[in-house]
Amino acid sequence: MNPEEFDALLTGEGQELLRELRDHDPADELAAATRLRRAHPPELVSAALGQSRLRQRAAAKFAAEDAARMYFTPNGVEQATRAAVAAHRAERFRALGVRRLADLCGGVGGDAVALARAGIEVLAVDRDPLTCAVARANARALGLADRIEVRCADVADVDTAGYDAVFVDPARRSGRGRTFDPEAYSPPLSWALDAARAVPYAAVKVAPGVPHEAVPGDAEAEWVSDRGEVKEAALWFGTGPGTVRATLLPGGAGLAAPGPPPAPRVRPVGRYLYEPDGAVIRAHLVALVAEEVGGGLIDPTIAYVTGDVPHPTPYAAAYEIRDALPFNLKRLKALLRERGVGRLTVKKRGFAMEPEELRRRVRPQGPHEATVFLTRTAGAPAMLVGGPAAWDGRIRA
């Protein structure tokens, strides 16, 4: 889609087509295209169908009502920040007192929308004309055009003096796929860090796998998960140099420390096993979970915490362990058969066998369910068998 084709979607005829396609079934797309082309130009129908597909994909990241009104490009859907994460970041900026922010590499405007809804005046910058047109249309569609200025420019040419903060989301993909070299980002990470240091507050989005040793000493590193899945990492400036933070959405629970704490002690497997959230693991804050639940690690290299007493925590899923045994496939198969386990959840950490292979080899059958952890304890392969812990009769895991 080019800017002219996108502009056609904003006309009365284009809007009529988009309304008609709002809830259409993608499986019926050929029939819909044939029918609509009898009354509308083929190019407009193709553009409308493409936008409808993108809106349906975007519903996984945005509220359904927003996704149905917004506009997207294929890259925009792929690279857009999940709405819950963008809202969390916007709230952090608002709490810092930020009133004017430059959103560099603004894309289709997902972050700008969250920032504007938090009451922040946003300059959204992108160098791609089509992306800029989409971002402007999104600001209008969501009633935020008075708070979002979209500028089509190279971010290096933007003067951020006078802004309270910047947010930089460098592109981490090239024509050959994902880029792992920070200096191959667009713009390079070194440029983004310089831009961040030029204003009172800033956040620079980086890959969740960023190594701790690559985090600048004057930055706070935050890892964010949404419903248990790690979504992003960001380097914050003007907040807490050296701080590491894990934020768990949608609830907003968070752990923070002035630096990664010392590793917790290693101990034998107890009655309960705690599986820390991925953001906690990435932030190297598993020790804080172990301290909270009064437990320790099952192995110095494995991020499973174990304890003897139940302790609900928002930072880890909890399981009650019935059997902690050296790994033995025949013994596991016999144990599951004896207990009539047919619904088997397999989790692994530090173990070579894949869950699908284990299920195929043990062939679980029966009315009951169980969870098996394939892992290591004290350096040796182990299998831990149990299920989600119940607190006061309710499952919380």
Secondary structure, DSSP 4 states (H G I P E B T S, - for coil): --HHHHHHHTSHHHHHHHHHTTT--GGGHHHHHHHHTTTS-HHHHHHHHHHHHHHHHHTTTS-HHHHHH----HHHHHHPPPHHHHHHHHHHHHHTT--EEEEET-TTSHHHHHHHHTT-EEEEEES-HHHHHHHHHHHHHTT-TTTEEEEES-GGG---TT-SEEEE--B-EETTEE---GGGSBS-HHHHHHHHHTSSEEEEEE-TT--GGGS-TT-EEEEEEETTEEEEEEEEESS-TT-EEEEEETTTEEEEESSPPPPPPB----SEEEEE-HHHHHTT-HHHHHHHHT-EEEETTEEEEEESS----TTEEEEEEEEEEE--HHHHHHHHHHTTEEEEEEEESS-SS-HHHHHHHH---SSEEEEEEEEEETTEEEEEEEEE-EETTEE--
